[in-house]
Amino acid sequence: MILCRHNSIMQILKNNRKVTILSIIFLALMIPNVAVYLEHSLLEFGESGKSAANSEINKSTRQLAEGIFFALTAIGYIVCTILIFVKPNFTIPYYVILVGTVAIMVVYYMRTMTGVPIPGTDLIIKEYAIDYRDVITKIAQVALVIPLAMMLQRLYDIKNNMIEKSTNL
């Protein structure tokens, strides 16, 4: 019974035009977001190495911390996005992206207002400058939660309709 319902939900999601359109919009916003995070993490790792070679240890540590943060963010987005498309009726990745994106936005604004401490050190990352990476990622992040939330709601609607149909039989 559960396996049958799972397969039915998968089939409905795959054949649903609205979900397909929302998925395309979501991917169109997620891809540049991930690309920028990956590019920025590689940049920070490279800069950290240069700073370490120049004996600028605190600067190197800050850059390394940012590189790790950006790399983990990109990896998290990639894994959750893949899970959403491979197992669209599994709701956890939707929530991870939604909650994670809000957390990233909070960290971003904390970085400019109060600074973000680096765990295991007494260093704080505080930065006022913004560049094209900040603009791309923040616009994409704010926008991608809309189709993602709509996809999640559509999933719940389909599940509820299936439950109602099975109880009416």
C-alpha positions as CSV (number, residue, x, y, z in Angstrom):
1,M,0.0,0.0,0.0
2,I,2.7,2.5,1.0
3,L,5.0,1.5,-1.9
4,C,2.0,1.9,-4.3
5,R,1.2,5.3,-2.9
6,H,4.9,6.3,-3.2
7,N,5.0,5.3,-6.9
8,S,1.7,7.2,-7.5
9,I,3.1,10.4,-6.0
10,M,6.3,10.1,-8.0
11,Q,4.3,9.6,-11.2
12,I,2.0,12.6,-10.5
13,L,5.0,14.8,-9.7
14,K,6.8,13.8,-12.8
15,N,3.7,14.5,-15.0
16,N,2.7,17.7,-13.3
17,R,3.3,20.7,-15.6
18,K,3.2,23.2,-12.7
19,V,5.9,21.2,-10.8
20,T,8.0,21.1,-13.9
21,I,7.8,24.8,-14.4
22,L,8.6,25.5,-10.8
23,S,11.5,23.0,-11.0
24,I,13.0,24.8,-14.0
25,I,12.7,28.2,-12.2
26,F,14.3,26.7,-9.1
27,L,17.2,25.2,-11.1
28,A,17.7,28.4,-13.0
29,L,18.2,30.2,-9.7
30,M,20.1,27.4,-7.9
31,I,22.8,26.9,-10.7
32,P,24.3,30.4,-10.6
33,N,24.1,30.4,-6.8
34,V,26.1,27.1,-6.5
35,A,28.5,28.2,-9.2
36,V,29.3,31.5,-7.4
37,Y,29.7,29.7,-4.0
38,L,32.1,27.1,-5.6
39,E,34.1,29.9,-7.4
40,H,34.3,32.0,-4.2
41,S,35.4,29.0,-2.1
42,L,38.2,28.3,-4.5
43,L,39.2,31.9,-4.5
44,E,39.3,32.0,-0.7
45,F,41.4,28.8,-0.5
46,G,43.9,30.3,-3.0
47,E,44.1,33.6,-1.1
48,S,44.5,31.8,2.2
49,G,47.5,30.0,0.8
50,K,49.0,33.2,-0.4
51,S,48.4,34.9,2.9
52,A,50.0,32.0,4.8
53,A,53.0,32.2,2.5
54,N,53.4,35.9,3.4
55,S,53.1,35.0,7.1
56,E,49.7,36.6,7.5
57,I,48.3,33.9,9.7
58,N,45.2,35.6,10.9
59,K,44.2,36.7,7.4
60,S,44.9,33.2,6.1
61,T,42.7,31.7,8.8
62,R,39.8,34.0,8.0
63,Q,40.1,33.3,4.3
64,L,40.3,29.6,5.0
65,A,37.2,29.7,7.2
66,E,35.3,31.6,4.5
67,G,36.5,29.1,1.8
68,I,35.2,26.2,3.9
69,F,31.9,27.9,4.6
70,F,31.4,28.7,0.9
71,A,32.4,25.1,-0.1
72,L,30.1,23.5,2.4
73,T,27.2,25.8,1.4
74,A,27.7,24.8,-2.3
75,I,27.9,21.1,-1.4
76,G,24.8,21.3,0.8
77,Y,22.9,23.0,-2.0
78,I,24.0,20.4,-4.6
79,V,23.2,17.4,-2.4
80,C,19.8,18.7,-1.4
81,T,18.9,19.8,-5.0
82,I,19.8,16.3,-6.3
83,L,17.7,14.7,-3.6
84,I,14.8,16.9,-4.5
85,F,14.9,15.7,-8.1
86,V,15.7,12.1,-7.4
87,K,13.2,11.7,-4.5
88,P,10.7,14.5,-5.0
89,N,8.3,13.2,-2.3
90,F,11.1,13.3,0.4
91,T,10.5,16.6,2.1
92,I,13.6,16.9,4.2
93,P,15.8,18.4,1.4
94,Y,13.2,21.1,0.8
95,Y,13.3,22.1,4.4
96,V,17.1,21.9,4.6
97,I,17.3,24.4,1.7
98,L,14.6,26.7,3.1
99,V,16.0,26.8,6.6
100,G,19.6,26.7,5.4
101,T,19.1,29.7,3.1
102,V,17.6,31.7,5.9
103,A,20.6,30.8,8.1
104,I,23.0,31.8,5.4
105,M,21.2,35.2,5.0
106,V,21.5,35.7,8.8
107,V,25.2,34.9,8.7
108,Y,25.7,37.2,5.8
109,Y,24.1,40.2,7.5
110,M,25.8,39.4,10.8
111,R,29.1,39.5,9.0
112,T,28.5,43.1,8.1
113,M,26.9,44.2,11.3
114,T,28.5,42.4,14.2
115,G,31.0,40.0,12.7
116,V,31.0,36.2,12.7
117,P,33.4,34.4,15.0
118,I,35.5,31.6,13.6
119,P,35.0,28.5,15.7
120,G,38.2,27.3,17.5
121,T,39.8,30.8,17.3
122,D,39.4,34.2,18.7
123,L,39.1,35.7,15.2
124,I,36.0,37.4,13.8
125,I,35.1,37.8,10.2
126,K,33.7,41.3,9.7
127,E,33.4,42.7,6.2
128,Y,31.6,45.7,4.8
129,A,32.5,45.3,1.1
130,I,30.2,43.6,-1.3
131,D,30.9,42.5,-4.8
132,Y,29.1,40.7,-7.7
133,R,29.2,37.4,-5.8
134,D,27.2,38.8,-2.9
135,V,24.7,40.3,-5.3
136,I,24.2,37.2,-7.4
137,T,23.9,34.8,-4.4
138,K,21.6,37.0,-2.3
139,I,19.2,37.7,-5.2
140,A,19.2,34.0,-6.2
141,Q,18.7,32.8,-2.6
142,V,15.8,35.2,-2.0
143,A,14.2,34.2,-5.2
144,L,14.8,30.4,-5.2
145,V,12.9,29.9,-1.9
146,I,9.7,31.0,-3.7
147,P,9.5,28.2,-6.3
148,L,10.9,25.7,-3.8
149,A,8.2,26.5,-1.3
150,M,5.6,26.2,-4.0
151,M,7.0,22.8,-5.0
152,L,6.8,21.7,-1.4
153,Q,3.2,22.9,-1.1
154,R,2.3,21.1,-4.3
155,L,3.8,17.9,-2.9
156,Y,1.7,18.2,0.2
157,D,-1.4,18.9,-1.9
158,I,-0.8,15.8,-4.0
159,K,-0.2,13.7,-0.9
160,N,-3.4,15.0,0.8
161,N,-5.5,14.4,-2.4
162,M,-4.2,10.8,-2.5
163,I,-5.1,10.3,1.2
164,E,-8.6,11.7,0.6
165,K,-9.1,9.4,-2.4
166,S,-7.9,6.3,-0.5
167,T,-10.2,7.1,2.5
168,N,-13.2,7.6,0.1
169,L,-12.8,4.2,-1.4
